Amino acid sequence: MWSAERYRDASWAPDGTRLVAVWGHDEVESDLVLLEPGREDHEVLLGTPQAELYPAWSPDGRRIAFRTQDGSDADLGDIHT
C-alpha cells in the first residue's frame, strides 16, 4: 500500500476514484503522481527537474492545476488527465 511519508499535498478527484499527490523528498525534487485505490504503485503524471507542488483538480476532473518551482522561479501549470 502507499506510504504516507512519501506523498504530500494530496487531492481527491471530484468523482472520488483517483488521488493526485506530490511524490518526492523535498520542494527541490518532486513529481506529480496519480494514485488509484487498489493499486500498490503510482503513475507519474509529470516528472521534470522542477518541483511540482500543490496539485488541485478542476471541478470536472479533466485537468489538474499545480505550481512549479525551480530555485527562486515559480510558475503555474496544468495538465489534462
VENSULGI-V842320 format. One record per pair of residues at least 24 apart in sequence whose C-alpha atoms are under 8 Angstrom apart, sorted by the first residue. I is the first residue (numbers start at 0). GAP is how many residues later the second one is. Records with the same first field share a line. If there is no record, write none. Layout:
BEGIN
I->GAP ; GAP
END
This chain:
BEGIN
0->38 ; 39 ; 40
1->38 ; 39
8->44 ; 45 ; 46
9->44 ; 45
10->44 ; 45 ; 46
11->45
12->44 ; 48
13->43 ; 44 ; 45 ; 46 ; 47
14->46
19->35 ; 36
20->34
21->30 ; 31 ; 32 ; 33
26->24 ; 25 ; 26 ; 42
27->41 ; 42 ; 43
END
